[in-house]
Amino acid sequence: MPMETSWRGGRSVQDWINLVCGVLLFISPWALGYSGDLMAARTAWVGGGVIAVMGIAALVQFAEWEDWVALIAGVLMIISPWVLGFAAMHFAAWTMVVLGLIVALASVSEIWTVRNHQTTVSS
């Protein structure tokens, strides 16, 4: 089954949510003062960058794969404090978990909307 491209012209609130969460995640090491812990900071910078780029790409020209990448990045942000060993840094851990959860939920919502729209149109 081919991945769906834009039927809605990049007007999804979920894409804006992912973009904002990506930017917040990217700036969080400086804003919350954990830029000195390189593992936590790099995780936020890379994860935030990926999520923000996927949000921008989806706003410019939507393709379903962008939401799958954002979903995977969101889930990785959720588990990263424990997998990468910075769960004791509460600001970093909570930032990753909360923003990762928001991104994952927004991405699942977007994927469900696209899939549900395809089913409705096909019927």
Phi and psi restraints in degrees (value plus and minus 20) as a CYANA .aco file:
   2 PRO   PHI     -91.7   -51.7
   2 PRO   PSI     131.2   171.2
   3 MET   PHI     -94.5   -54.5
   3 MET   PSI     118.4   158.4
   4 GLU   PHI     -94.3   -54.3
   4 GLU   PSI     117.2   157.2
   5 THR   PHI    -122.7   -82.7
   5 THR   PSI    -198.8  -158.8
   6 SER   PHI     -74.5   -34.5
   6 SER   PSI     101.7   141.7
   7 TRP   PHI    -131.0   -91.0
   7 TRP   PSI     -25.5    14.5
   8 ARG   PHI    -147.3  -107.3
   8 ARG   PSI     -18.3    21.7
   9 GLY   PHI      48.3    88.3
   9 GLY   PSI       9.8    49.8
  10 GLY   PHI      50.6    90.6
  10 GLY   PSI      12.5    52.5
  11 ARG   PHI    -125.9   -85.9
  11 ARG   PSI       6.1    46.1
  12 SER   PHI    -107.6   -67.6
  12 SER   PSI     112.3   152.3
  13 VAL   PHI     -84.8   -44.8
  13 VAL   PSI     -50.4   -10.4
  14 GLN   PHI     -83.0   -43.0
  14 GLN   PSI     -57.0   -17.0
  15 ASP   PHI     -86.4   -46.4
  15 ASP   PSI     -58.6   -18.6
  16 TRP   PHI     -86.3   -46.3
  16 TRP   PSI     -60.1   -20.1
  17 ILE   PHI     -80.2   -40.2
  17 ILE   PSI     -66.0   -26.0
  18 ASN   PHI     -82.8   -42.8
  18 ASN   PSI     -60.9   -20.9
  19 LEU   PHI     -81.9   -41.9
  19 LEU   PSI     -68.0   -28.0
  20 VAL   PHI     -83.9   -43.9
  20 VAL   PSI     -63.5   -23.5
  21 CYS   PHI     -83.8   -43.8
  21 CYS   PSI     -59.0   -19.0
  22 GLY   PHI     -81.9   -41.9
  22 GLY   PSI     -64.0   -24.0
  23 VAL   PHI     -85.1   -45.1
  23 VAL   PSI     -64.9   -24.9
  24 LEU   PHI     -80.9   -40.9
  24 LEU   PSI     -61.9   -21.9
  25 LEU   PHI     -83.6   -43.6
  25 LEU   PSI     -61.0   -21.0
  26 PHE   PHI     -83.7   -43.7
  26 PHE   PSI     -60.6   -20.6
  27 ILE   PHI    -108.2   -68.2
  27 ILE   PSI     -28.9    11.1
  28 SER   PHI     -79.9   -39.9
  28 SER   PSI     -54.5   -14.5
  29 PRO   PHI     -80.0   -40.0
  29 PRO   PSI     -57.9   -17.9
  30 TRP   PHI     -97.5   -57.5
  30 TRP   PSI     -63.2   -23.2
  31 ALA   PHI     -87.0   -47.0
  31 ALA   PSI     -56.0   -16.0
  32 LEU   PHI    -122.9   -82.9
  32 LEU   PSI     -19.3    20.7
  33 GLY   PHI      57.5    97.5
  33 GLY   PSI       8.7    48.7
  34 TYR   PHI    -135.2   -95.2
  34 TYR   PSI       5.4    45.4
  35 SER   PHI     -88.9   -48.9
  35 SER   PSI     -36.5     3.5
  36 GLY   PHI     -93.6   -53.6
  36 GLY   PSI     -44.0    -4.0
  37 ASP   PHI    -108.4   -68.4
  37 ASP   PSI      80.8   120.8
  38 LEU   PHI     -81.8   -41.8
  38 LEU   PSI     -55.0   -15.0
  39 MET   PHI     -85.8   -45.8
  39 MET   PSI     -68.0   -28.0
  40 ALA   PHI     -85.6   -45.6
  40 ALA   PSI     -63.2   -23.2
  41 ALA   PHI     -86.2   -46.2
  41 ALA   PSI     -65.9   -25.9
  42 ARG   PHI     -83.4   -43.4
  42 ARG   PSI     -57.8   -17.8
  43 THR   PHI     -81.8   -41.8
  43 THR   PSI     -63.9   -23.9
  44 ALA   PHI     -85.5   -45.5
  44 ALA   PSI     -62.2   -22.2
  45 TRP   PHI     -85.7   -45.7
  45 TRP   PSI     -67.0   -27.0
  46 VAL   PHI     -88.8   -48.8
  46 VAL   PSI     -69.4   -29.4
  47 GLY   PHI     -81.6   -41.6
  47 GLY   PSI     -64.8   -24.8
  48 GLY   PHI     -83.3   -43.3
  48 GLY   PSI     -60.3   -20.3
  49 GLY   PHI     -83.3   -43.3
  49 GLY   PSI     -65.6   -25.6
  50 VAL   PHI     -82.0   -42.0
  50 VAL   PSI     -67.1   -27.1
  51 ILE   PHI     -84.3   -44.3
  51 ILE   PSI     -63.7   -23.7
  52 ALA   PHI     -83.9   -43.9
  52 ALA   PSI     -63.2   -23.2
  53 VAL   PHI     -83.3   -43.3
  53 VAL   PSI     -60.1   -20.1
  54 MET   PHI     -85.8   -45.8
  54 MET   PSI     -56.6   -16.6
  55 GLY   PHI     -84.3   -44.3
  55 GLY   PSI     -64.7   -24.7
  56 ILE   PHI     -83.4   -43.4
  56 ILE   PSI     -65.5   -25.5
  57 ALA   PHI     -80.5   -40.5
  57 ALA   PSI     -61.1   -21.1
  58 ALA   PHI     -88.4   -48.4
  58 ALA   PSI     -53.2   -13.2
  59 LEU   PHI     -92.0   -52.0
  59 LEU   PSI     -53.3   -13.3
  60 VAL   PHI     -94.8   -54.8
  60 VAL   PSI     -74.5   -34.5
  61 GLN   PHI    -170.2  -130.2
  61 GLN   PSI      82.7   122.7
  62 PHE   PHI     -85.8   -45.8
  62 PHE   PSI     116.0   156.0
  63 ALA   PHI    -160.9  -120.9
  63 ALA   PSI     121.0   161.0
  64 GLU   PHI     -78.6   -38.6
  64 GLU   PSI     -52.3   -12.3
  65 TRP   PHI     -80.6   -40.6
  65 TRP   PSI     -48.6    -8.6
  66 GLU   PHI     -82.4   -42.4
  66 GLU   PSI     -58.8   -18.8
  67 ASP   PHI     -92.1   -52.1
  67 ASP   PSI     -52.4   -12.4
  68 TRP   PHI     -85.4   -45.4
  68 TRP   PSI     -61.8   -21.8
  69 VAL   PHI     -84.4   -44.4
  69 VAL   PSI     -63.7   -23.7
  70 ALA   PHI     -83.3   -43.3
  70 ALA   PSI     -59.4   -19.4
  71 LEU   PHI     -81.0   -41.0
  71 LEU   PSI     -68.0   -28.0
  72 ILE   PHI     -81.9   -41.9
  72 ILE   PSI     -63.7   -23.7
  73 ALA   PHI     -82.4   -42.4
  73 ALA   PSI     -60.4   -20.4
  74 GLY   PHI     -82.5   -42.5
  74 GLY   PSI     -64.6   -24.6
  75 VAL   PHI     -84.3   -44.3
  75 VAL   PSI     -60.4   -20.4
  76 LEU   PHI     -83.6   -43.6
  76 LEU   PSI     -56.1   -16.1
  77 MET   PHI     -84.9   -44.9
  77 MET   PSI     -58.9   -18.9
  78 ILE   PHI     -81.9   -41.9
  78 ILE   PSI     -64.3   -24.3
  79 ILE   PHI    -109.8   -69.8
  79 ILE   PSI     -31.7     8.3
  80 SER   PHI     -78.5   -38.5
  80 SER   PSI     -57.5   -17.5
  81 PRO   PHI     -79.1   -39.1
  81 PRO   PSI     -56.3   -16.3
  82 TRP   PHI    -103.9   -63.9
  82 TRP   PSI     -59.5   -19.5
  83 VAL   PHI     -89.0   -49.0
  83 VAL   PSI     -59.9   -19.9
  84 LEU   PHI    -116.5   -76.5
  84 LEU   PSI     -21.8    18.2
  85 GLY   PHI      62.6   102.6
  85 GLY   PSI       9.1    49.1
  86 PHE   PHI    -141.9  -101.9
  86 PHE   PSI       8.9    48.9
  87 ALA   PHI     -84.7   -44.7
  87 ALA   PSI     -44.4    -4.4
  88 ALA   PHI     -92.1   -52.1
  88 ALA   PSI     -38.3     1.7
  89 MET   PHI    -104.7   -64.7
  89 MET   PSI      72.4   112.4
  90 HIS   PHI     -80.2   -40.2
  90 HIS   PSI     -61.8   -21.8
  91 PHE   PHI     -79.9   -39.9
  91 PHE   PSI     -66.0   -26.0
  92 ALA   PHI     -86.6   -46.6
  92 ALA   PSI     -66.7   -26.7
  93 ALA   PHI     -82.5   -42.5
  93 ALA   PSI     -67.8   -27.8
  94 TRP   PHI     -85.6   -45.6
  94 TRP   PSI     -56.3   -16.3
  95 THR   PHI     -82.0   -42.0
  95 THR   PSI     -67.6   -27.6
  96 MET   PHI     -82.0   -42.0
  96 MET   PSI     -66.1   -26.1
  97 VAL   PHI     -86.3   -46.3
  97 VAL   PSI     -68.8   -28.8
  98 VAL   PHI     -86.7   -46.7
  98 VAL   PSI     -71.0   -31.0
  99 LEU   PHI     -88.0   -48.0
  99 LEU   PSI     -56.7   -16.7
 100 GLY   PHI     -82.4   -42.4
 100 GLY   PSI     -60.3   -20.3
 101 LEU   PHI     -85.7   -45.7
 101 LEU   PSI     -63.0   -23.0
 102 ILE   PHI     -81.6   -41.6
 102 ILE   PSI     -65.4   -25.4
 103 VAL   PHI     -82.7   -42.7
 103 VAL   PSI     -65.4   -25.4
 104 ALA   PHI     -81.8   -41.8
 104 ALA   PSI     -64.3   -24.3
 105 LEU   PHI     -86.2   -46.2
 105 LEU   PSI     -60.8   -20.8
 106 ALA   PHI     -84.1   -44.1
 106 ALA   PSI     -60.1   -20.1
 107 SER   PHI     -87.6   -47.6
 107 SER   PSI     -63.2   -23.2
 108 VAL   PHI     -82.1   -42.1
 108 VAL   PSI     -62.3   -22.3
 109 SER   PHI     -80.2   -40.2
 109 SER   PSI     -64.3   -24.3
 110 GLU   PHI     -85.2   -45.2
 110 GLU   PSI     -64.6   -24.6
 111 ILE   PHI     -82.3   -42.3
 111 ILE   PSI     -63.9   -23.9
 112 TRP   PHI     -82.1   -42.1
 112 TRP   PSI     -62.3   -22.3
 113 THR   PHI     -82.0   -42.0
 113 THR   PSI     -65.3   -25.3
 114 VAL   PHI     -83.8   -43.8
 114 VAL   PSI     -66.5   -26.5
 115 ARG   PHI     -85.4   -45.4
 115 ARG   PSI     -60.4   -20.4
 116 ASN   PHI     -87.1   -47.1
 116 ASN   PSI     -58.2   -18.2
 117 HIS   PHI     -84.7   -44.7
 117 HIS   PSI     -61.4   -21.4
 118 GLN   PHI     -81.3   -41.3
 118 GLN   PSI     -61.6   -21.6
 119 THR   PHI     -85.7   -45.7
 119 THR   PSI     -61.6   -21.6
 120 THR   PHI     -85.6   -45.6
 120 THR   PSI     -62.8   -22.8
 121 VAL   PHI     -87.3   -47.3
 121 VAL   PSI     -58.0   -18.0
 122 SER   PHI     -89.6   -49.6
 122 SER   PSI     -49.8    -9.8
